[in-house]
Amino acid sequence: MGSDLTGGSLAVCTVGALLLYAAARLWWALWGRPKSIERELRRQGIPNTIYGLFNTDLKDEAVGTACAWSSPSPTATAPPNGPTHLFNT
């Protein structure tokens, strides 16, 4: 009169539980959290656009991308890569 779970079925249950957990986390990251932030902003009276998974502000994205590509990157003022202060002796 022991447990009816064998090693294989226990592994299947564990993998199933992990997949369910991963699906819940993915749902929260892609849908739950943005919708809760949207509700909170609306409650505070802050205007915002309605969130949709594949619905973005394409016009704003296009304007921002065009603006970013129109000006060169300020590479001359960027700090050097790596810890060069360690080698200045």
PDB file of N, CA, C and O in Angstrom:
ATOM      1  N   MET A   1       0.814  -1.174   0.000  1.00  0.00           N
ATOM      2  CA  MET A   1       0.000   0.000   0.000  1.00  0.00           C
ATOM      3  C   MET A   1       0.865   1.247   0.000  1.00  0.00           C
ATOM      4  O   MET A   1       0.819   2.050   0.932  1.00  0.00           O
ATOM      5  N   GLY A   2       1.632   1.397  -1.024  1.00  0.00           N
ATOM      6  CA  GLY A   2       2.462   2.578  -1.139  1.00  0.00           C
ATOM      7  C   GLY A   2       1.875   3.547  -2.140  1.00  0.00           C
ATOM      8  O   GLY A   2       0.708   3.451  -2.522  1.00  0.00           O
ATOM      9  N   SER A   3       2.678   4.447  -2.540  1.00  0.00           N
ATOM     10  CA  SER A   3       2.269   5.437  -3.521  1.00  0.00           C
ATOM     11  C   SER A   3       2.196   4.787  -4.897  1.00  0.00           C
ATOM     12  O   SER A   3       3.013   3.931  -5.235  1.00  0.00           O
ATOM     13  N   ASP A   4       1.212   5.201  -5.682  1.00  0.00           N
ATOM     14  CA  ASP A   4       1.062   4.661  -7.023  1.00  0.00           C
ATOM     15  C   ASP A   4       1.917   5.412  -8.035  1.00  0.00           C
ATOM     16  O   ASP A   4       1.948   5.033  -9.206  1.00  0.00           O
ATOM     17  N   LEU A   5       2.608   6.461  -7.618  1.00  0.00           N
ATOM     18  CA  LEU A   5       3.441   7.226  -8.535  1.00  0.00           C
ATOM     19  C   LEU A   5       4.785   6.533  -8.707  1.00  0.00           C
ATOM     20  O   LEU A   5       5.496   6.286  -7.733  1.00  0.00           O
ATOM     21  N   THR A   6       5.118   6.229  -9.922  1.00  0.00           N
ATOM     22  CA  THR A   6       6.434   5.676 -10.208  1.00  0.00           C
ATOM     23  C   THR A   6       7.368   6.826 -10.537  1.00  0.00           C
ATOM     24  O   THR A   6       6.943   7.980 -10.595  1.00  0.00           O
ATOM     25  N   GLY A   7       8.610   6.523 -10.748  1.00  0.00           N
ATOM     26  CA  GLY A   7       9.586   7.569 -11.065  1.00  0.00           C
ATOM     27  C   GLY A   7       9.246   8.310 -12.340  1.00  0.00           C
ATOM     28  O   GLY A   7       9.433   9.524 -12.423  1.00  0.00           O
ATOM     29  N   GLY A   8       8.741   7.582 -13.349  1.00  0.00           N
ATOM     30  CA  GLY A   8       8.401   8.218 -14.621  1.00  0.00           C
ATOM     31  C   GLY A   8       7.213   9.151 -14.515  1.00  0.00           C
ATOM     32  O   GLY A   8       7.228  10.252 -15.066  1.00  0.00           O
ATOM     33  N   SER A   9       6.178   8.713 -13.803  1.00  0.00           N
ATOM     34  CA  SER A   9       4.998   9.567 -13.698  1.00  0.00           C
ATOM     35  C   SER A   9       5.262  10.761 -12.788  1.00  0.00           C
ATOM     36  O   SER A   9       4.676  11.827 -12.977  1.00  0.00           O
ATOM     37  N   LEU A  10       6.132  10.590 -11.811  1.00  0.00           N
ATOM     38  CA  LEU A  10       6.515  11.716 -10.968  1.00  0.00           C
ATOM     39  C   LEU A  10       7.272  12.752 -11.786  1.00  0.00           C
ATOM     40  O   LEU A  10       7.076  13.954 -11.608  1.00  0.00           O
ATOM     41  N   ALA A  11       8.139  12.285 -12.685  1.00  0.00           N
ATOM     42  CA  ALA A  11       8.875  13.205 -13.554  1.00  0.00           C
ATOM     43  C   ALA A  11       7.928  13.938 -14.497  1.00  0.00           C
ATOM     44  O   ALA A  11       8.106  15.129 -14.752  1.00  0.00           O
ATOM     45  N   VAL A  12       6.924  13.235 -15.016  1.00  0.00           N
ATOM     46  CA  VAL A  12       5.949  13.865 -15.907  1.00  0.00           C
ATOM     47  C   VAL A  12       5.149  14.923 -15.162  1.00  0.00           C
ATOM     48  O   VAL A  12       4.891  16.000 -15.698  1.00  0.00           O
ATOM     49  N   CYS A  13       4.758  14.624 -13.937  1.00  0.00           N
ATOM     50  CA  CYS A  13       4.027  15.603 -13.126  1.00  0.00           C
ATOM     51  C   CYS A  13       4.894  16.819 -12.824  1.00  0.00           C
ATOM     52  O   CYS A  13       4.404  17.948 -12.853  1.00  0.00           O
ATOM     53  N   THR A  14       6.160  16.605 -12.537  1.00  0.00           N
ATOM     54  CA  THR A  14       7.074  17.707 -12.250  1.00  0.00           C
ATOM     55  C   THR A  14       7.263  18.587 -13.481  1.00  0.00           C
ATOM     56  O   THR A  14       7.218  19.813 -13.386  1.00  0.00           O
ATOM     57  N   VAL A  15       7.474  17.960 -14.633  1.00  0.00           N
ATOM     58  CA  VAL A  15       7.643  18.728 -15.863  1.00  0.00           C
ATOM     59  C   VAL A  15       6.359  19.480 -16.191  1.00  0.00           C
ATOM     60  O   VAL A  15       6.413  20.629 -16.630  1.00  0.00           O
ATOM     61  N   GLY A  16       5.217  18.854 -15.986  1.00  0.00           N
ATOM     62  CA  GLY A  16       3.942  19.525 -16.225  1.00  0.00           C
ATOM     63  C   GLY A  16       3.750  20.729 -15.325  1.00  0.00           C
ATOM     64  O   GLY A  16       3.277  21.777 -15.763  1.00  0.00           O
ATOM     65  N   ALA A  17       4.124  20.570 -14.054  1.00  0.00           N
ATOM     66  CA  ALA A  17       4.011  21.695 -13.118  1.00  0.00           C
ATOM     67  C   ALA A  17       4.946  22.826 -13.513  1.00  0.00           C
ATOM     68  O   ALA A  17       4.573  23.996 -13.423  1.00  0.00           O
ATOM     69  N   LEU A  18       6.155  22.495 -13.948  1.00  0.00           N
ATOM     70  CA  LEU A  18       7.098  23.529 -14.379  1.00  0.00           C
ATOM     71  C   LEU A  18       6.608  24.239 -15.636  1.00  0.00           C
ATOM     72  O   LEU A  18       6.769  25.452 -15.764  1.00  0.00           O
ATOM     73  N   LEU A  19       6.012  23.495 -16.562  1.00  0.00           N
ATOM     74  CA  LEU A  19       5.464  24.122 -17.774  1.00  0.00           C
ATOM     75  C   LEU A  19       4.284  25.024 -17.441  1.00  0.00           C
ATOM     76  O   LEU A  19       4.137  26.095 -18.029  1.00  0.00           O
ATOM     77  N   LEU A  20       3.451  24.604 -16.511  1.00  0.00           N
ATOM     78  CA  LEU A  20       2.336  25.437 -16.082  1.00  0.00           C
ATOM     79  C   LEU A  20       2.839  26.715 -15.421  1.00  0.00           C
ATOM     80  O   LEU A  20       2.295  27.793 -15.660  1.00  0.00           O
ATOM     81  N   TYR A  21       3.866  26.600 -14.597  1.00  0.00           N
ATOM     82  CA  TYR A  21       4.463  27.772 -13.947  1.00  0.00           C
ATOM     83  C   TYR A  21       5.057  28.719 -14.988  1.00  0.00           C
ATOM     84  O   TYR A  21       4.874  29.933 -14.896  1.00  0.00           O
ATOM     85  N   ALA A  22       5.769  28.170 -15.982  1.00  0.00           N
ATOM     86  CA  ALA A  22       6.369  29.001 -17.030  1.00  0.00           C
ATOM     87  C   ALA A  22       5.290  29.694 -17.853  1.00  0.00           C
ATOM     88  O   ALA A  22       5.450  30.855 -18.230  1.00  0.00           O
ATOM     89  N   ALA A  23       4.196  28.995 -18.136  1.00  0.00           N
ATOM     90  CA  ALA A  23       3.106  29.605 -18.892  1.00  0.00           C
ATOM     91  C   ALA A  23       2.454  30.735 -18.103  1.00  0.00           C
ATOM     92  O   ALA A  23       2.099  31.768 -18.671  1.00  0.00           O
ATOM     93  N   ALA A  24       2.297  30.539 -16.798  1.00  0.00           N
ATOM     94  CA  ALA A  24       1.720  31.597 -15.967  1.00  0.00           C
ATOM     95  C   ALA A  24       2.631  32.810 -15.908  1.00  0.00           C
ATOM     96  O   ALA A  24       2.154  33.943 -15.969  1.00  0.00           O
ATOM     97  N   ARG A  25       3.927  32.591 -15.791  1.00  0.00           N
ATOM     98  CA  ARG A  25       4.877  33.715 -15.780  1.00  0.00           C
ATOM     99  C   ARG A  25       4.878  34.457 -17.110  1.00  0.00           C
ATOM    100  O   ARG A  25       4.948  35.686 -17.135  1.00  0.00           O
ATOM    101  N   LEU A  26       4.802  33.724 -18.209  1.00  0.00           N
ATOM    102  CA  LEU A  26       4.763  34.334 -19.532  1.00  0.00           C
ATOM    103  C   LEU A  26       3.484  35.147 -19.703  1.00  0.00           C
ATOM    104  O   LEU A  26       3.523  36.260 -20.229  1.00  0.00           O
ATOM    105  N   TRP A  27       2.349  34.599 -19.263  1.00  0.00           N
ATOM    106  CA  TRP A  27       1.092  35.338 -19.331  1.00  0.00           C
ATOM    107  C   TRP A  27       1.185  36.626 -18.528  1.00  0.00           C
ATOM    108  O   TRP A  27       0.750  37.678 -18.997  1.00  0.00           O
ATOM    109  N   TRP A  28       1.742  36.561 -17.334  1.00  0.00           N
ATOM    110  CA  TRP A  28       1.848  37.753 -16.491  1.00  0.00           C
ATOM    111  C   TRP A  28       2.763  38.791 -17.131  1.00  0.00           C
ATOM    112  O   TRP A  28       2.468  39.985 -17.084  1.00  0.00           O
ATOM    113  N   ALA A  29       3.871  38.350 -17.730  1.00  0.00           N
ATOM    114  CA  ALA A  29       4.815  39.292 -18.328  1.00  0.00           C
ATOM    115  C   ALA A  29       4.228  39.952 -19.570  1.00  0.00           C
ATOM    116  O   ALA A  29       4.449  41.142 -19.795  1.00  0.00           O
ATOM    117  N   LEU A  30       3.483  39.200 -20.381  1.00  0.00           N
ATOM    118  CA  LEU A  30       2.992  39.740 -21.645  1.00  0.00           C
ATOM    119  C   LEU A  30       1.608  40.371 -21.545  1.00  0.00           C
ATOM    120  O   LEU A  30       1.266  41.215 -22.374  1.00  0.00           O
ATOM    121  N   TRP A  31       0.805  39.989 -20.563  1.00  0.00           N
ATOM    122  CA  TRP A  31      -0.550  40.492 -20.523  1.00  0.00           C
ATOM    123  C   TRP A  31      -0.950  41.039 -19.154  1.00  0.00           C
ATOM    124  O   TRP A  31      -1.464  42.155 -19.074  1.00  0.00           O
ATOM    125  N   GLY A  32      -0.736  40.310 -18.112  1.00  0.00           N
ATOM    126  CA  GLY A  32      -1.226  40.694 -16.790  1.00  0.00           C
ATOM    127  C   GLY A  32      -0.615  41.976 -16.259  1.00  0.00           C
ATOM    128  O   GLY A  32      -1.338  42.873 -15.825  1.00  0.00           O
ATOM    129  N   ARG A  33       0.689  42.075 -16.287  1.00  0.00           N
ATOM    130  CA  ARG A  33       1.350  43.260 -15.744  1.00  0.00           C
ATOM    131  C   ARG A  33       1.056  44.515 -16.555  1.00  0.00           C
ATOM    132  O   ARG A  33       0.718  45.540 -15.963  1.00  0.00           O
ATOM    133  N   PRO A  34       1.168  44.484 -17.895  1.00  0.00           N
ATOM    134  CA  PRO A  34       0.827  45.698 -18.637  1.00  0.00           C
ATOM    135  C   PRO A  34      -0.623  46.137 -18.435  1.00  0.00           C
ATOM    136  O   PRO A  34      -0.893  47.335 -18.351  1.00  0.00           O
ATOM    137  N   LYS A  35      -1.558  45.190 -18.354  1.00  0.00           N
ATOM    138  CA  LYS A  35      -2.951  45.573 -18.134  1.00  0.00           C
ATOM    139  C   LYS A  35      -3.156  46.139 -16.739  1.00  0.00           C
ATOM    140  O   LYS A  35      -3.965  47.051 -16.568  1.00  0.00           O
ATOM    141  N   SER A  36      -2.449  45.626 -15.734  1.00  0.00           N
ATOM    142  CA  SER A  36      -2.600  46.176 -14.389  1.00  0.00           C
ATOM    143  C   SER A  36      -1.998  47.575 -14.305  1.00  0.00           C
ATOM    144  O   SER A  36      -2.530  48.439 -13.607  1.00  0.00           O
ATOM    145  N   ILE A  37      -0.896  47.803 -15.008  1.00  0.00           N
ATOM    146  CA  ILE A  37      -0.321  49.150 -15.049  1.00  0.00           C
ATOM    147  C   ILE A  37      -1.274  50.102 -15.764  1.00  0.00           C
ATOM    148  O   ILE A  37      -1.450  51.243 -15.336  1.00  0.00           O
ATOM    149  N   GLU A  38      -1.888  49.638 -16.851  1.00  0.00           N
ATOM    150  CA  GLU A  38      -2.863  50.452 -17.574  1.00  0.00           C
ATOM    151  C   GLU A  38      -4.032  50.842 -16.675  1.00  0.00           C
ATOM    152  O   GLU A  38      -4.455  51.998 -16.669  1.00  0.00           O
ATOM    153  N   ARG A  39      -4.553  49.877 -15.914  1.00  0.00           N
ATOM    154  CA  ARG A  39      -5.659  50.168 -14.993  1.00  0.00           C
ATOM    155  C   ARG A  39      -5.246  51.165 -13.924  1.00  0.00           C
ATOM    156  O   ARG A  39      -6.016  52.060 -13.575  1.00  0.00           O
ATOM    157  N   GLU A  40      -4.027  51.015 -13.399  1.00  0.00           N
ATOM    158  CA  GLU A  40      -3.553  51.923 -12.352  1.00  0.00           C
ATOM    159  C   GLU A  40      -3.379  53.336 -12.898  1.00  0.00           C
ATOM    160  O   GLU A  40      -3.739  54.302 -12.225  1.00  0.00           O
ATOM    161  N   LEU A  41      -2.834  53.472 -14.102  1.00  0.00           N
ATOM    162  CA  LEU A  41      -2.687  54.792 -14.706  1.00  0.00           C
ATOM    163  C   LEU A  41      -4.052  55.428 -14.962  1.00  0.00           C
ATOM    164  O   LEU A  41      -4.233  56.624 -14.733  1.00  0.00           O
ATOM    165  N   ARG A  42      -5.010  54.631 -15.436  1.00  0.00           N
ATOM    166  CA  ARG A  42      -6.352  55.148 -15.684  1.00  0.00           C
ATOM    167  C   ARG A  42      -7.007  55.574 -14.373  1.00  0.00           C
ATOM    168  O   ARG A  42      -7.717  56.578 -14.335  1.00  0.00           O
ATOM    169  N   ARG A  43      -6.773  54.817 -13.296  1.00  0.00           N
ATOM    170  CA  ARG A  43      -7.342  55.164 -11.994  1.00  0.00           C
ATOM    171  C   ARG A  43      -6.797  56.491 -11.484  1.00  0.00           C
ATOM    172  O   ARG A  43      -7.507  57.253 -10.828  1.00  0.00           O
ATOM    173  N   GLN A  44      -5.520  56.763 -11.794  1.00  0.00           N
ATOM    174  CA  GLN A  44      -4.895  58.004 -11.352  1.00  0.00           C
ATOM    175  C   GLN A  44      -5.210  59.176 -12.273  1.00  0.00           C
ATOM    176  O   GLN A  44      -4.839  60.311 -11.976  1.00  0.00           O
ATOM    177  N   GLY A  45      -5.892  58.915 -13.388  1.00  0.00           N
ATOM    178  CA  GLY A  45      -6.252  59.990 -14.303  1.00  0.00           C
ATOM    179  C   GLY A  45      -5.176  60.318 -15.320  1.00  0.00           C
ATOM    180  O   GLY A  45      -5.247  61.357 -15.977  1.00  0.00           O
ATOM    181  N   ILE A  46      -4.182  59.456 -15.463  1.00  0.00           N
ATOM    182  CA  ILE A  46      -3.104  59.688 -16.420  1.00  0.00           C
ATOM    183  C   ILE A  46      -3.530  59.099 -17.762  1.00  0.00           C
ATOM    184  O   ILE A  46      -3.849  57.912 -17.836  1.00  0.00           O
ATOM    185  N   PRO A  47      -3.542  59.913 -18.833  1.00  0.00           N
ATOM    186  CA  PRO A  47      -3.976  59.375 -20.125  1.00  0.00           C
ATOM    187  C   PRO A  47      -2.945  58.401 -20.685  1.00  0.00           C
ATOM    188  O   PRO A  47      -1.737  58.624 -20.593  1.00  0.00           O
ATOM    189  N   ASN A  48      -3.446  57.329 -21.260  1.00  0.00           N
ATOM    190  CA  ASN A  48      -2.567  56.337 -21.866  1.00  0.00           C
ATOM    191  C   ASN A  48      -3.309  55.631 -22.973  1.00  0.00           C
ATOM    192  O   ASN A  48      -4.531  55.733 -23.076  1.00  0.00           O
ATOM    193  N   THR A  49      -2.579  54.919 -23.796  1.00  0.00           N
ATOM    194  CA  THR A  49      -3.208  54.157 -24.863  1.00  0.00           C
ATOM    195  C   THR A  49      -3.601  52.786 -24.330  1.00  0.00           C
ATOM    196  O   THR A  49      -3.044  52.315 -23.338  1.00  0.00           O
ATOM    197  N   ILE A  50      -4.549  52.157 -24.983  1.00  0.00           N
ATOM    198  CA  ILE A  50      -5.013  50.841 -24.575  1.00  0.00           C
ATOM    199  C   ILE A  50      -3.970  49.810 -24.985  1.00  0.00           C
ATOM    200  O   ILE A  50      -3.521  49.793 -26.131  1.00  0.00           O
ATOM    201  N   TYR A  51      -3.589  48.960 -24.055  1.00  0.00           N
ATOM    202  CA  TYR A  51      -2.567  47.950 -24.323  1.00  0.00           C
ATOM    203  C   TYR A  51      -3.162  46.767 -25.057  1.00  0.00           C
ATOM    204  O   TYR A  51      -4.237  46.280 -24.708  1.00  0.00           O
ATOM    205  N   GLY A  52      -2.455  46.310 -26.071  1.00  0.00           N
ATOM    206  CA  GLY A  52      -2.776  45.078 -26.776  1.00  0.00           C
ATOM    207  C   GLY A  52      -1.461  44.370 -27.048  1.00  0.00           C
ATOM    208  O   GLY A  52      -0.432  45.024 -27.215  1.00  0.00           O
ATOM    209  N   LEU A  53      -1.477  43.079 -27.096  1.00  0.00           N
ATOM    210  CA  LEU A  53      -0.237  42.322 -27.226  1.00  0.00           C
ATOM    211  C   LEU A  53       0.517  42.681 -28.495  1.00  0.00           C
ATOM    212  O   LEU A  53       1.725  42.915 -28.446  1.00  0.00           O
ATOM    213  N   PHE A  54      -0.171  42.730 -29.633  1.00  0.00           N
ATOM    214  CA  PHE A  54       0.485  43.074 -30.892  1.00  0.00           C
ATOM    215  C   PHE A  54       0.026  44.434 -31.394  1.00  0.00           C
ATOM    216  O   PHE A  54       0.199  44.745 -32.573  1.00  0.00           O
ATOM    217  N   ASN A  55      -0.550  45.242 -30.529  1.00  0.00           N
ATOM    218  CA  ASN A  55      -1.034  46.557 -30.891  1.00  0.00           C
ATOM    219  C   ASN A  55      -0.097  47.595 -30.285  1.00  0.00           C
ATOM    220  O   ASN A  55      -0.103  47.812 -29.073  1.00  0.00           O
ATOM    221  N   THR A  56       0.703  48.230 -31.124  1.00  0.00           N
ATOM    222  CA  THR A  56       1.627  49.245 -30.628  1.00  0.00           C
ATOM    223  C   THR A  56       1.320  50.562 -31.315  1.00  0.00           C
ATOM    224  O   THR A  56       0.536  50.612 -32.264  1.00  0.00           O
ATOM    225  N   ASP A  57       1.927  51.602 -30.842  1.00  0.00           N
ATOM    226  CA  ASP A  57       1.791  52.904 -31.471  1.00  0.00           C
ATOM    227  C   ASP A  57       2.788  52.966 -32.623  1.00  0.00           C
ATOM    228  O   ASP A  57       3.902  53.466 -32.466  1.00  0.00           O
ATOM    229  N   LEU A  58       2.380  52.457 -33.773  1.00  0.00           N
ATOM    230  CA  LEU A  58       3.299  52.328 -34.894  1.00  0.00           C
ATOM    231  C   LEU A  58       3.765  53.672 -35.417  1.00  0.00           C
ATOM    232  O   LEU A  58       4.914  53.803 -35.840  1.00  0.00           O
ATOM    233  N   LYS A  59       2.895  54.677 -35.398  1.00  0.00           N
ATOM    234  CA  LYS A  59       3.310  56.004 -35.874  1.00  0.00           C
ATOM    235  C   LYS A  59       4.380  56.576 -34.953  1.00  0.00           C
ATOM    236  O   LYS A  59       5.380  57.120 -35.424  1.00  0.00           O
ATOM    237  N   ASP A  60       4.177  56.457 -33.641  1.00  0.00           N
ATOM    238  CA  ASP A  60       5.182  56.954 -32.695  1.00  0.00           C
ATOM    239  C   ASP A  60       6.497  56.181 -32.842  1.00  0.00           C
ATOM    240  O   ASP A  60       7.577  56.767 -32.767  1.00  0.00           O
ATOM    241  N   GLU A  61       6.401  54.880 -33.050  1.00  0.00           N
ATOM    242  CA  GLU A  61       7.608  54.069 -33.248  1.00  0.00           C
ATOM    243  C   GLU A  61       8.349  54.511 -34.504  1.00  0.00           C
ATOM    244  O   GLU A  61       9.575  54.612 -34.490  1.00  0.00           O
ATOM    245  N   ALA A  62       7.624  54.775 -35.588  1.00  0.00           N
ATOM    246  CA  ALA A  62       8.252  55.191 -36.840  1.00  0.00           C
ATOM    247  C   ALA A  62       8.918  56.545 -36.687  1.00  0.00           C
ATOM    248  O   ALA A  62      10.021  56.748 -37.196  1.00  0.00           O
ATOM    249  N   VAL A  63       8.272  57.478 -35.998  1.00  0.00           N
ATOM    250  CA  VAL A  63       8.869  58.803 -35.786  1.00  0.00           C
ATOM    251  C   VAL A  63      10.116  58.683 -34.931  1.00  0.00           C
ATOM    252  O   VAL A  63      11.135  59.303 -35.235  1.00  0.00           O
ATOM    253  N   GLY A  64      10.052  57.903 -33.876  1.00  0.00           N
ATOM    254  CA  GLY A  64      11.218  57.730 -33.011  1.00  0.00           C
ATOM    255  C   GLY A  64      12.384  57.065 -33.719  1.00  0.00           C
ATOM    256  O   GLY A  64      13.537  57.448 -33.519  1.00  0.00           O
ATOM    257  N   THR A  65      12.089  56.071 -34.545  1.00  0.00           N
ATOM    258  CA  THR A  65      13.142  55.386 -35.290  1.00  0.00           C
ATOM    259  C   THR A  65      13.770  56.321 -36.308  1.00  0.00           C
ATOM    260  O   THR A  65      14.993  56.354 -36.447  1.00  0.00           O
ATOM    261  N   ALA A  66      12.945  57.087 -37.026  1.00  0.00           N
ATOM    262  CA  ALA A  66      13.472  58.032 -38.014  1.00  0.00           C
ATOM    263  C   ALA A  66      14.332  59.096 -37.345  1.00  0.00           C
ATOM    264  O   ALA A  66      15.364  59.499 -37.883  1.00  0.00           O
ATOM    265  N   CYS A  67      13.905  59.550 -36.170  1.00  0.00           N
ATOM    266  CA  CYS A  67      14.688  60.557 -35.441  1.00  0.00           C
ATOM    267  C   CYS A  67      16.020  59.974 -34.968  1.00  0.00           C
ATOM    268  O   CYS A  67      17.049  60.647 -35.027  1.00  0.00           O
ATOM    269  N   ALA A  68      16.001  58.746 -34.507  1.00  0.00           N
ATOM    270  CA  ALA A  68      17.234  58.121 -34.022  1.00  0.00           C
ATOM    271  C   ALA A  68      18.213  57.868 -35.158  1.00  0.00           C
ATOM    272  O   ALA A  68      19.421  58.028 -34.979  1.00  0.00           O
ATOM    273  N   TRP A  69      17.710  57.474 -36.328  1.00  0.00           N
ATOM    274  CA  TRP A  69      18.594  57.180 -37.456  1.00  0.00           C
ATOM    275  C   TRP A  69      19.085  58.441 -38.146  1.00  0.00           C
ATOM    276  O   TRP A  69      20.072  58.385 -38.880  1.00  0.00           O
ATOM    277  N   SER A  70      18.426  59.582 -37.934  1.00  0.00           N
ATOM    278  CA  SER A  70      18.797  60.794 -38.657  1.00  0.00           C
ATOM    279  C   SER A  70      20.056  61.452 -38.098  1.00  0.00           C
ATOM    280  O   SER A  70      20.746  62.159 -38.833  1.00  0.00           O
ATOM    281  N   SER A  71      20.369  61.244 -36.837  1.00  0.00           N
ATOM    282  CA  SER A  71      21.550  61.883 -36.260  1.00  0.00           C
ATOM    283  C   SER A  71      22.609  60.829 -35.953  1.00  0.00           C
ATOM    284  O   SER A  71      22.289  59.709 -35.555  1.00  0.00           O
ATOM    285  N   PRO A  72      23.876  61.200 -36.145  1.00  0.00           N
ATOM    286  CA  PRO A  72      24.932  60.220 -35.869  1.00  0.00           C
ATOM    287  C   PRO A  72      25.093  59.972 -34.374  1.00  0.00           C
ATOM    288  O   PRO A  72      24.745  60.810 -33.543  1.00  0.00           O
ATOM    289  N   SER A  73      25.612  58.837 -34.070  1.00  0.00           N
ATOM    290  CA  SER A  73      25.863  58.459 -32.690  1.00  0.00           C
ATOM    291  C   SER A  73      27.071  59.237 -32.165  1.00  0.00           C
ATOM    292  O   SER A  73      28.059  59.379 -32.885  1.00  0.00           O
ATOM    293  N   PRO A  74      27.020  59.736 -30.945  1.00  0.00           N
ATOM    294  CA  PRO A  74      28.155  60.499 -30.410  1.00  0.00           C
ATOM    295  C   PRO A  74      29.276  59.575 -29.929  1.00  0.00           C
ATOM    296  O   PRO A  74      29.458  59.389 -28.726  1.00  0.00           O
ATOM    297  N   THR A  75      30.022  59.000 -30.867  1.00  0.00           N
ATOM    298  CA  THR A  75      31.068  58.051 -30.496  1.00  0.00           C
ATOM    299  C   THR A  75      32.301  58.744 -29.936  1.00  0.00           C
ATOM    300  O   THR A  75      33.054  58.133 -29.177  1.00  0.00           O
ATOM    301  N   ALA A  76      32.524  60.006 -30.291  1.00  0.00           N
ATOM    302  CA  ALA A  76      33.714  60.699 -29.815  1.00  0.00           C
ATOM    303  C   ALA A  76      33.654  60.962 -28.314  1.00  0.00           C
ATOM    304  O   ALA A  76      34.696  61.037 -27.662  1.00  0.00           O
ATOM    305  N   THR A  77      32.464  61.101 -27.761  1.00  0.00           N
ATOM    306  CA  THR A  77      32.343  61.388 -26.331  1.00  0.00           C
ATOM    307  C   THR A  77      32.099  60.135 -25.504  1.00  0.00           C
ATOM    308  O   THR A  77      31.978  60.219 -24.282  1.00  0.00           O
ATOM    309  N   ALA A  78      32.024  58.984 -26.142  1.00  0.00           N
ATOM    310  CA  ALA A  78      31.775  57.746 -25.418  1.00  0.00           C
ATOM    311  C   ALA A  78      33.033  57.334 -24.654  1.00  0.00           C
ATOM    312  O   ALA A  78      34.140  57.512 -25.162  1.00  0.00           O
ATOM    313  N   PRO A  79      32.887  56.791 -23.456  1.00  0.00           N
ATOM    314  CA  PRO A  79      34.053  56.348 -22.698  1.00  0.00           C
ATOM    315  C   PRO A  79      34.686  55.124 -23.369  1.00  0.00           C
ATOM    316  O   PRO A  79      33.999  54.379 -24.068  1.00  0.00           O
ATOM    317  N   PRO A  80      35.965  54.915 -23.163  1.00  0.00           N
ATOM    318  CA  PRO A  80      36.616  53.750 -23.772  1.00  0.00           C
ATOM    319  C   PRO A  80      36.105  52.455 -23.142  1.00  0.00           C
ATOM    320  O   PRO A  80      35.629  52.441 -22.007  1.00  0.00           O
ATOM    321  N   ASN A  81      36.214  51.392 -23.892  1.00  0.00           N
ATOM    322  CA  ASN A  81      35.782  50.089 -23.392  1.00  0.00           C
ATOM    323  C   ASN A  81      36.844  49.508 -22.470  1.00  0.00           C
ATOM    324  O   ASN A  81      38.037  49.547 -22.772  1.00  0.00           O
ATOM    325  N   GLY A  82      36.408  48.986 -21.382  1.00  0.00           N
ATOM    326  CA  GLY A  82      37.339  48.301 -20.487  1.00  0.00           C
ATOM    327  C   GLY A  82      37.889  49.204 -19.406  1.00  0.00           C
ATOM    328  O   GLY A  82      37.752  50.425 -19.482  1.00  0.00           O
ATOM    329  N   PRO A  83      38.512  48.611 -18.400  1.00  0.00           N
ATOM    330  CA  PRO A  83      39.057  49.378 -17.278  1.00  0.00           C
ATOM    331  C   PRO A  83      40.447  49.920 -17.606  1.00  0.00           C
ATOM    332  O   PRO A  83      41.446  49.387 -17.122  1.00  0.00           O
ATOM    333  N   THR A  84      40.522  50.972 -18.421  1.00  0.00           N
ATOM    334  CA  THR A  84      41.840  51.512 -18.820  1.00  0.00           C
ATOM    335  C   THR A  84      42.558  52.176 -17.656  1.00  0.00           C
ATOM    336  O   THR A  84      43.781  52.314 -17.702  1.00  0.00           O
ATOM    337  N   HIS A  85      41.838  52.596 -16.606  1.00  0.00           N
ATOM    338  CA  HIS A  85      42.493  53.244 -15.488  1.00  0.00           C
ATOM    339  C   HIS A  85      43.419  52.275 -14.743  1.00  0.00           C
ATOM    340  O   HIS A  85      44.309  52.715 -14.016  1.00  0.00           O
ATOM    341  N   LEU A  86      43.226  50.995 -14.910  1.00  0.00           N
ATOM    342  CA  LEU A  86      44.088  50.023 -14.241  1.00  0.00           C
ATOM    343  C   LEU A  86      45.471  49.950 -14.884  1.00  0.00           C
ATOM    344  O   LEU A  86      46.439  49.545 -14.240  1.00  0.00           O
ATOM    345  N   PHE A  87      45.563  50.344 -16.164  1.00  0.00           N
ATOM    346  CA  PHE A  87      46.819  50.214 -16.884  1.00  0.00           C
ATOM    347  C   PHE A  87      47.596  51.519 -16.966  1.00  0.00           C
ATOM    348  O   PHE A  87      48.716  51.538 -17.478  1.00  0.00           O
ATOM    349  N   ASN A  88      47.016  52.618 -16.465  1.00  0.00           N
ATOM    350  CA  ASN A  88      47.720  53.904 -16.480  1.00  0.00           C
ATOM    351  C   ASN A  88      48.576  54.006 -15.225  1.00  0.00           C
ATOM    352  O   ASN A  88      48.108  54.445 -14.174  1.00  0.00           O
ATOM    353  N   THR A  89      49.829  53.599 -15.347  1.00  0.00           N
ATOM    354  CA  THR A  89      50.706  53.658 -14.168  1.00  0.00           C
ATOM    355  C   THR A  89      51.887  54.549 -14.438  1.00  0.00           C
ATOM    356  O   THR A  89      52.739  54.726 -13.567  1.00  0.00           O
TER     357      THR A  89
END
